[in-house]
Amino acid sequence: MIDLWPKEYEKGLIKTANAMGVMTTELSPVALRFIEGSKQAKKPVLDIGSAYGAVTHAALENGATVISCDVSSVHLDILYKTSPKHALHRLALDNSSFPDQTNYESSSLSSILISLVLHFLDGDSVDRGLKKCYDWLEPGGKLFVVVMTPNLSFYQKAWPEYRRNVSLGEKWPGIFNTEGLAPDDIIGYLPSFVHLFDENILVRSVVNAGFQVCDTSFFCYKNFPDKHRTNGQEFIGIVGVK
Ligand SMILES: C[S@@+](CC[C@H](N)C(=O)[O-])C[C@H]1O[C@@H](n2cnc3c(N)ncnc32)[C@H](O)[C@@H]1O
């Protein structure tokens, strides 16, 4: 059934159907922790920006009830069709845009993953979204976030401006037009702007939302194409607890 996923265009990377970057077939360290935690989840877990379901499927296999949220109904349709049949009664689809269209009851979720999604939001939406996540989680519930940094090779050009924005006290120093920044073979499937993060900005948002930060870590996917790597700090994962 995974045959229904579009083919990897580079090892481990599948293009989204809506020009919103890629889904990684390799599970990040933070996604693996979300999946592991889903074994014990007493309430549903939420996968925001689930794409074709790489993480959702693994959490379903672990016995969790999973809500897969994505703006793309094409992604959700493929996610549903490729989900393990024995687990479909534990899968709910939410075709809405986080954070403004997405609503759950307070304390109704055990954990939330937001992987490679905050890049599509402006700063106020990031803050508003993380506060909503805090409300939706049960006490002790965990938030798992993965973001890109300007260390990705094609965004490295943005570092000087990023640092300048930080020194000027910009609240959200990492918002850039993708045109002129992303390489030609990627620009066609990216939105017009990208929101990049460093550790300070990400921690600040997570803490402002009310979470206690368990840990943050830099990483790069093992299978990530060499041409996009720089120093092993291309991505940041953060885990927060309510
Ligand atoms: C770059 S892909 C990441 C997919 C997967 N989470 C991963 O880490 O590989 C971003 C996904 O988030 C979805 N998305 C983007 N903005 C969203 C939003 N505001 N609300 C819900 N889904 C969103 C896109 O449709 C896409 O499936």
The ligand as a MOL file (V3000), in Angstrom:
LIG
                    3D

  0  0  0     0  0            999 V3000
M  V30 BEGIN CTAB
M  V30 COUNTS 27 29 0 0 0
M  V30 BEGIN ATOM
M  V30 1 C 7.3990 19.7420 4.9840 0
M  V30 2 S 6.0080 18.6650 5.1120 0 CHG=1
M  V30 3 C 6.4530 17.7420 6.5680 0
M  V30 4 C 5.8120 16.4010 6.6330 0
M  V30 5 C 6.1420 15.5740 7.8750 0
M  V30 6 N 5.5860 16.1830 9.0760 0
M  V30 7 C 7.6290 15.3980 8.0230 0
M  V30 8 O 8.2230 15.8860 9.0020 0
M  V30 9 O 8.2220 14.7460 7.1530 0 CHG=-1
M  V30 10 C 4.7710 19.7790 5.7410 0
M  V30 11 C 3.3770 19.1580 5.8390 0
M  V30 12 O 2.5740 20.0100 6.6410 0
M  V30 13 C 1.3750 20.3470 5.9740 0
M  V30 14 N 1.0320 21.7060 6.4230 0
M  V30 15 C 1.6690 22.8570 6.1030 0
M  V30 16 N 1.1180 23.8880 6.7300 0
M  V30 17 C 0.1140 23.3810 7.4950 0
M  V30 18 C -0.8390 23.9620 8.3790 0
M  V30 19 N -0.8440 25.2900 8.6050 0
M  V30 20 N -1.7380 23.1590 8.9870 0
M  V30 21 C -1.7380 21.8140 8.7550 0
M  V30 22 N -0.8630 21.2200 7.9090 0
M  V30 23 C 0.0520 21.9890 7.2990 0
M  V30 24 C 1.6980 20.2260 4.4980 0
M  V30 25 O 0.5440 19.9940 3.7200 0
M  V30 26 C 2.6660 19.0410 4.5090 0
M  V30 27 O 1.9850 17.8280 4.4370 0
M  V30 END ATOM
M  V30 BEGIN BOND
M  V30 1 1 1 2
M  V30 2 1 2 3
M  V30 3 1 2 10
M  V30 4 1 3 4
M  V30 5 1 4 5
M  V30 6 1 5 6
M  V30 7 1 5 7
M  V30 8 2 7 8
M  V30 9 1 7 9
M  V30 10 1 10 11
M  V30 11 1 11 12
M  V30 12 1 11 26
M  V30 13 1 12 13
M  V30 14 1 13 14
M  V30 15 1 13 24
M  V30 16 1 14 15
M  V30 17 1 14 23
M  V30 18 2 15 16
M  V30 19 1 16 17
M  V30 20 1 17 18
M  V30 21 2 17 23
M  V30 22 1 18 19
M  V30 23 2 18 20
M  V30 24 1 20 21
M  V30 25 2 21 22
M  V30 26 1 22 23
M  V30 27 1 24 25
M  V30 28 1 24 26
M  V30 29 1 26 27
M  V30 END BOND
M  V30 END CTAB
M  END
